């Protein structure tokens, strides 16, 4: 392979990896904000939030237990 082709391929791979990291980070951030907001609303009505989340809060389940 010629040098320019290798450079283009490696640049595209790097950009793809960085975009993937950015997208996962963004999803994790907004899911964490959503969990915080739901927990605060649960506390406001006198409930106890129960949250189970995966690594980096990519997926989660939320329940609000009230008496």
Backbone atoms as SQL, in Angstrom:
CREATE TABLE atoms (id INTEGER PRIMARY KEY, chain TEXT, resi INTEGER, resn TEXT, atom TEXT, x REAL, y REAL, z REAL);
INSERT INTO atoms VALUES
  (1, 'A', 1, 'UNK', 'N', 0.834, -1.185, 0.000),
  (2, 'A', 1, 'UNK', 'CA', 0.000, 0.000, 0.000),
  (3, 'A', 1, 'UNK', 'C', 0.873, 1.241, 0.000),
  (4, 'A', 2, 'UNK', 'N', 0.376, 2.199, -0.632),
  (5, 'A', 2, 'UNK', 'CA', 1.118, 3.443, -0.705),
  (6, 'A', 2, 'UNK', 'C', 0.933, 4.238, 0.593),
  (7, 'A', 3, 'UNK', 'N', 1.878, 5.103, 0.880),
  (8, 'A', 3, 'UNK', 'CA', 1.892, 5.852, 2.146),
  (9, 'A', 3, 'UNK', 'C', 0.612, 6.662, 2.347),
  (10, 'A', 4, 'UNK', 'N', 0.152, 7.324, 1.302),
  (11, 'A', 4, 'UNK', 'CA', -1.046, 8.167, 1.422),
  (12, 'A', 4, 'UNK', 'C', -2.279, 7.323, 1.769),
  (13, 'A', 5, 'UNK', 'N', -2.409, 6.157, 1.187),
  (14, 'A', 5, 'UNK', 'CA', -3.539, 5.278, 1.460),
  (15, 'A', 5, 'UNK', 'C', -3.511, 4.811, 2.915),
  (16, 'A', 6, 'UNK', 'N', -2.340, 4.457, 3.412),
  (17, 'A', 6, 'UNK', 'CA', -2.205, 4.048, 4.813),
  (18, 'A', 6, 'UNK', 'C', -2.585, 5.195, 5.740),
  (19, 'A', 7, 'UNK', 'N', -2.172, 6.397, 5.403),
  (20, 'A', 7, 'UNK', 'CA', -2.486, 7.577, 6.217),
  (21, 'A', 7, 'UNK', 'C', -3.992, 7.823, 6.249),
  (22, 'A', 8, 'UNK', 'N', -4.650, 7.731, 5.115),
  (23, 'A', 8, 'UNK', 'CA', -6.100, 7.947, 5.037),
  (24, 'A', 8, 'UNK', 'C', -6.838, 6.881, 5.852),
  (25, 'A', 9, 'UNK', 'N', -6.447, 5.630, 5.723),
  (26, 'A', 9, 'UNK', 'CA', -7.088, 4.545, 6.456),
  (27, 'A', 9, 'UNK', 'C', -6.889, 4.713, 7.957),
  (28, 'A', 10, 'UNK', 'N', -5.681, 5.032, 8.386),
  (29, 'A', 10, 'UNK', 'CA', -5.432, 5.195, 9.815),
  (30, 'A', 10, 'UNK', 'C', -6.164, 6.424, 10.363),
  (31, 'A', 11, 'UNK', 'N', -6.260, 7.480, 9.594),
  (32, 'A', 11, 'UNK', 'CA', -6.998, 8.672, 10.013),
  (33, 'A', 11, 'UNK', 'C', -8.483, 8.363, 10.160),
  (34, 'A', 12, 'UNK', 'N', -9.050, 7.663, 9.202),
  (35, 'A', 12, 'UNK', 'CA', -10.469, 7.294, 9.279),
  (36, 'A', 12, 'UNK', 'C', -10.744, 6.378, 10.469),
  (37, 'A', 13, 'UNK', 'N', -9.849, 5.439, 10.739),
  (38, 'A', 13, 'UNK', 'CA', -10.010, 4.551, 11.890),
  (39, 'A', 13, 'UNK', 'C', -9.949, 5.342, 13.191),
  (40, 'A', 14, 'UNK', 'N', -9.022, 6.275, 13.280),
  (41, 'A', 14, 'UNK', 'CA', -8.893, 7.098, 14.476),
  (42, 'A', 14, 'UNK', 'C', -10.140, 7.947, 14.694),
  (43, 'A', 15, 'UNK', 'N', -10.635, 8.568, 13.643),
  (44, 'A', 15, 'UNK', 'CA', -11.849, 9.388, 13.740),
  (45, 'A', 15, 'UNK', 'C', -13.038, 8.533, 14.158),
  (46, 'A', 16, 'UNK', 'N', -13.154, 7.335, 13.612),
  (47, 'A', 16, 'UNK', 'CA', -14.250, 6.436, 13.961),
  (48, 'A', 16, 'UNK', 'C', -14.193, 6.044, 15.434),
  (49, 'A', 17, 'UNK', 'N', -13.021, 5.724, 15.924),
  (50, 'A', 17, 'UNK', 'CA', -12.862, 5.352, 17.336),
  (51, 'A', 17, 'UNK', 'C', -13.190, 6.533, 18.241),
  (52, 'A', 18, 'UNK', 'N', -12.697, 7.719, 17.907),
  (53, 'A', 18, 'UNK', 'CA', -12.986, 8.907, 18.716),
  (54, 'A', 18, 'UNK', 'C', -14.470, 9.244, 18.722),
  (55, 'A', 19, 'UNK', 'N', -15.128, 9.104, 17.587),
  (56, 'A', 19, 'UNK', 'CA', -16.577, 9.354, 17.524),
  (57, 'A', 19, 'UNK', 'C', -17.341, 8.344, 18.374),
  (58, 'A', 20, 'UNK', 'N', -16.908, 7.095, 18.354),
  (59, 'A', 20, 'UNK', 'CA', -17.542, 6.075, 19.187),
  (60, 'A', 20, 'UNK', 'C', -17.404, 6.393, 20.663),
  (61, 'A', 21, 'UNK', 'N', -16.207, 6.794, 21.073),
  (62, 'A', 21, 'UNK', 'CA', -15.977, 7.166, 22.470),
  (63, 'A', 21, 'UNK', 'C', -16.832, 8.368, 22.840),
  (64, 'A', 22, 'UNK', 'N', -16.911, 9.348, 21.954),
  (65, 'A', 22, 'UNK', 'CA', -17.724, 10.537, 22.200),
  (66, 'A', 22, 'UNK', 'C', -19.200, 10.178, 22.358),
  (67, 'A', 23, 'UNK', 'N', -19.717, 9.334, 21.483),
  (68, 'A', 23, 'UNK', 'CA', -21.132, 8.960, 21.536),
  (69, 'A', 23, 'UNK', 'C', -21.465, 8.164, 22.796),
  (70, 'A', 24, 'UNK', 'N', -20.607, 7.249, 23.188),
  (71, 'A', 24, 'UNK', 'CA', -20.832, 6.480, 24.415),
  (72, 'A', 24, 'UNK', 'C', -20.781, 7.406, 25.627),
  (73, 'A', 25, 'UNK', 'N', -19.824, 8.317, 25.639),
  (74, 'A', 25, 'UNK', 'CA', -19.718, 9.272, 26.736),
  (75, 'A', 25, 'UNK', 'C', -20.937, 10.177, 26.827),
  (76, 'A', 26, 'UNK', 'N', -21.428, 10.634, 25.686),
  (77, 'A', 26, 'UNK', 'CA', -22.615, 11.485, 25.663),
  (78, 'A', 26, 'UNK', 'C', -23.835, 10.737, 26.182),
  (79, 'A', 27, 'UNK', 'N', -24.023, 9.508, 25.746),
  (80, 'A', 27, 'UNK', 'CA', -25.154, 8.718, 26.211),
  (81, 'A', 27, 'UNK', 'C', -25.061, 8.471, 27.711),
  (82, 'A', 28, 'UNK', 'N', -23.887, 8.166, 28.190),
  (83, 'A', 28, 'UNK', 'CA', -23.686, 7.941, 29.618),
  (84, 'A', 28, 'UNK', 'C', -23.998, 9.204, 30.415),
  (85, 'A', 29, 'UNK', 'N', -23.539, 10.348, 29.951),
  (86, 'A', 29, 'UNK', 'CA', -23.782, 11.620, 30.631),
  (87, 'A', 29, 'UNK', 'C', -25.277, 11.917, 30.732),
  (88, 'A', 30, 'UNK', 'N', -25.990, 11.815, 29.607),
  (89, 'A', 30, 'UNK', 'CA', -27.407, 12.145, 29.622),
  (90, 'A', 30, 'UNK', 'C', -28.233, 11.128, 30.401),
  (91, 'A', 31, 'UNK', 'N', -27.852, 9.855, 30.366),
  (92, 'A', 31, 'UNK', 'CA', -28.544, 8.868, 31.198),
  (93, 'A', 31, 'UNK', 'C', -28.338, 9.161, 32.676),
  (94, 'A', 32, 'UNK', 'N', -27.134, 9.578, 33.063),
  (95, 'A', 32, 'UNK', 'CA', -26.872, 9.930, 34.460),
  (96, 'A', 32, 'UNK', 'C', -27.717, 11.136, 34.883),
  (97, 'A', 33, 'UNK', 'N', -27.829, 12.122, 34.008),
  (98, 'A', 33, 'UNK', 'CA', -28.663, 13.294, 34.307),
  (99, 'A', 33, 'UNK', 'C', -30.133, 12.887, 34.439),
  (100, 'A', 34, 'UNK', 'N', -30.588, 11.978, 33.583),
  (101, 'A', 34, 'UNK', 'CA', -31.970, 11.501, 33.641),
  (102, 'A', 34, 'UNK', 'C', -32.225, 10.744, 34.945),
  (103, 'A', 35, 'UNK', 'N', -31.275, 9.925, 35.370),
  (104, 'A', 35, 'UNK', 'CA', -31.397, 9.189, 36.631),
  (105, 'A', 35, 'UNK', 'C', -31.450, 10.164, 37.806),
  (106, 'A', 36, 'UNK', 'N', -30.584, 11.185, 37.802),
  (107, 'A', 36, 'UNK', 'CA', -30.588, 12.193, 38.867),
  (108, 'A', 36, 'UNK', 'C', -31.927, 12.922, 38.931),
  (109, 'A', 37, 'UNK', 'N', -32.436, 13.311, 37.791),
  (110, 'A', 37, 'UNK', 'CA', -33.712, 14.022, 37.734),
  (111, 'A', 37, 'UNK', 'C', -34.854, 13.142, 38.244),
  (112, 'A', 38, 'UNK', 'N', -34.900, 11.900, 37.804),
  (113, 'A', 38, 'UNK', 'CA', -35.959, 10.990, 38.253),
  (114, 'A', 38, 'UNK', 'C', -35.840, 10.722, 39.757),
  (115, 'A', 39, 'UNK', 'N', -34.624, 10.582, 40.256),
  (116, 'A', 39, 'UNK', 'CA', -34.431, 10.358, 41.691),
  (117, 'A', 39, 'UNK', 'C', -34.919, 11.553, 42.497),
  (118, 'A', 40, 'UNK', 'N', -34.575, 12.759, 42.042),
  (119, 'A', 40, 'UNK', 'CA', -35.025, 13.961, 42.744),
  (120, 'A', 40, 'UNK', 'C', -36.544, 14.075, 42.752),
  (121, 'A', 41, 'UNK', 'N', -37.178, 13.755, 41.636),
  (122, 'A', 41, 'UNK', 'CA', -38.641, 13.790, 41.581),
  (123, 'A', 41, 'UNK', 'C', -39.242, 12.739, 42.504),
  (124, 'A', 42, 'UNK', 'N', -38.604, 11.597, 42.619),
  (125, 'A', 42, 'UNK', 'CA', -39.074, 10.549, 43.518),
  (126, 'A', 42, 'UNK', 'C', -38.978, 11.013, 44.966),
  (127, 'A', 43, 'UNK', 'N', -37.850, 11.640, 45.323),
  (128, 'A', 43, 'UNK', 'CA', -37.697, 12.166, 46.682),
  (129, 'A', 43, 'UNK', 'C', -38.737, 13.252, 46.969),
  (130, 'A', 44, 'UNK', 'N', -39.057, 14.059, 45.966),
  (131, 'A', 44, 'UNK', 'CA', -40.028, 15.140, 46.144),
  (132, 'A', 44, 'UNK', 'C', -41.409, 14.624, 46.531),
  (133, 'A', 45, 'UNK', 'N', -41.765, 13.432, 46.069),
  (134, 'A', 45, 'UNK', 'CA', -43.083, 12.881, 46.422),
  (135, 'A', 45, 'UNK', 'C', -42.996, 11.946, 47.617),
  (136, 'A', 46, 'UNK', 'N', -41.840, 11.937, 48.278),
  (137, 'A', 46, 'UNK', 'CA', -41.679, 11.135, 49.484),
  (138, 'A', 46, 'UNK', 'C', -41.332, 9.687, 49.232),
  (139, 'A', 47, 'UNK', 'N', -40.832, 9.397, 48.055),
  (140, 'A', 47, 'UNK', 'CA', -40.490, 8.028, 47.713),
  (141, 'A', 47, 'UNK', 'C', -39.010, 7.730, 47.883),
  (142, 'A', 48, 'UNK', 'N', -38.695, 6.472, 47.647),
  (143, 'A', 48, 'UNK', 'CA', -37.310, 6.016, 47.682),
  (144, 'A', 48, 'UNK', 'C', -36.968, 5.446, 46.310),
  (145, 'A', 49, 'UNK', 'N', -36.009, 6.059, 45.608),
  (146, 'A', 49, 'UNK', 'CA', -35.663, 5.545, 44.280),
  (147, 'A', 49, 'UNK', 'C', -34.825, 4.275, 44.362),
  (148, 'A', 50, 'UNK', 'N', -35.066, 3.389, 43.433),
  (149, 'A', 50, 'UNK', 'CA', -34.252, 2.178, 43.291),
  (150, 'A', 50, 'UNK', 'C', -33.745, 2.144, 41.858),
  (151, 'A', 51, 'UNK', 'N', -32.436, 2.260, 41.712),
  (152, 'A', 51, 'UNK', 'CA', -31.829, 2.351, 40.384),
  (153, 'A', 51, 'UNK', 'C', -30.825, 1.218, 40.220),
  (154, 'A', 52, 'UNK', 'N', -30.912, 0.549, 39.090),
  (155, 'A', 52, 'UNK', 'CA', -29.907, -0.438, 38.710),
  (156, 'A', 52, 'UNK', 'C', -29.372, 0.006, 37.357),
  (157, 'A', 53, 'UNK', 'N', -28.059, 0.189, 37.283),
  (158, 'A', 53, 'UNK', 'CA', -27.493, 0.624, 36.015),
  (159, 'A', 53, 'UNK', 'C', -26.296, -0.236, 35.653),
  (160, 'A', 54, 'UNK', 'N', -26.049, -0.281, 34.356),
  (161, 'A', 54, 'UNK', 'CA', -24.900, -1.030, 33.856),
  (162, 'A', 54, 'UNK', 'C', -23.667, -0.133, 33.883),
  (163, 'A', 55, 'UNK', 'N', -22.567, -0.659, 33.416),
  (164, 'A', 55, 'UNK', 'CA', -21.313, 0.080, 33.347),
  (165, 'A', 55, 'UNK', 'C', -21.522, 1.365, 32.549),
  (166, 'A', 56, 'UNK', 'N', -21.099, 2.480, 33.086),
  (167, 'A', 56, 'UNK', 'CA', -21.221, 3.807, 32.489),
  (168, 'A', 56, 'UNK', 'C', -22.673, 4.256, 32.324),
  (169, 'A', 57, 'UNK', 'N', -23.601, 3.595, 32.992),
  (170, 'A', 57, 'UNK', 'CA', -25.027, 3.937, 32.925),
  (171, 'A', 57, 'UNK', 'C', -25.546, 3.922, 31.484),
  (172, 'A', 58, 'UNK', 'N', -25.047, 2.993, 30.694),
  (173, 'A', 58, 'UNK', 'CA', -25.520, 2.877, 29.316),
  (174, 'A', 58, 'UNK', 'C', -26.970, 2.411, 29.311),
  (175, 'A', 59, 'UNK', 'N', -27.299, 1.473, 30.182),
  (176, 'A', 59, 'UNK', 'CA', -28.687, 1.063, 30.351),
  (177, 'A', 59, 'UNK', 'C', -28.985, 1.042, 31.843),
  (178, 'A', 60, 'UNK', 'N', -30.239, 1.285, 32.177),
  (179, 'A', 60, 'UNK', 'CA', -30.600, 1.323, 33.586),
  (180, 'A', 60, 'UNK', 'C', -32.085, 1.012, 33.753),
  (181, 'A', 61, 'UNK', 'N', -32.454, 0.659, 34.979),
  (182, 'A', 61, 'UNK', 'CA', -33.861, 0.519, 35.340),
  (183, 'A', 61, 'UNK', 'C', -34.086, 1.382, 36.569),
  (184, 'A', 62, 'UNK', 'N', -35.264, 1.963, 36.651),
  (185, 'A', 62, 'UNK', 'CA', -35.577, 2.903, 37.720),
  (186, 'A', 62, 'UNK', 'C', -36.960, 2.583, 38.276),
  (187, 'A', 63, 'UNK', 'N', -37.062, 2.560, 39.593),
  (188, 'A', 63, 'UNK', 'CA', -38.350, 2.395, 40.266),
  (189, 'A', 63, 'UNK', 'C', -38.399, 3.390, 41.419),
  (190, 'A', 64, 'UNK', 'N', -39.593, 3.924, 41.649),
  (191, 'A', 64, 'UNK', 'CA', -39.803, 4.816, 42.791),
  (192, 'A', 64, 'UNK', 'C', -40.774, 4.123, 43.739),
  (193, 'A', 65, 'UNK', 'N', -40.302, 3.801, 44.927),
  (194, 'A', 65, 'UNK', 'CA', -41.132, 3.117, 45.917),
  (195, 'A', 65, 'UNK', 'C', -41.690, 4.146, 46.883),
  (196, 'A', 66, 'UNK', 'N', -43.015, 4.206, 46.954),
  (197, 'A', 66, 'UNK', 'CA', -43.661, 5.109, 47.919),
  (198, 'A', 66, 'UNK', 'C', -44.418, 4.246, 48.918),
  (199, 'A', 67, 'UNK', 'N', -44.606, 4.790, 50.108),
  (200, 'A', 67, 'UNK', 'CA', -45.267, 4.042, 51.172),
  (201, 'A', 67, 'UNK', 'C', -46.764, 4.022, 50.958);
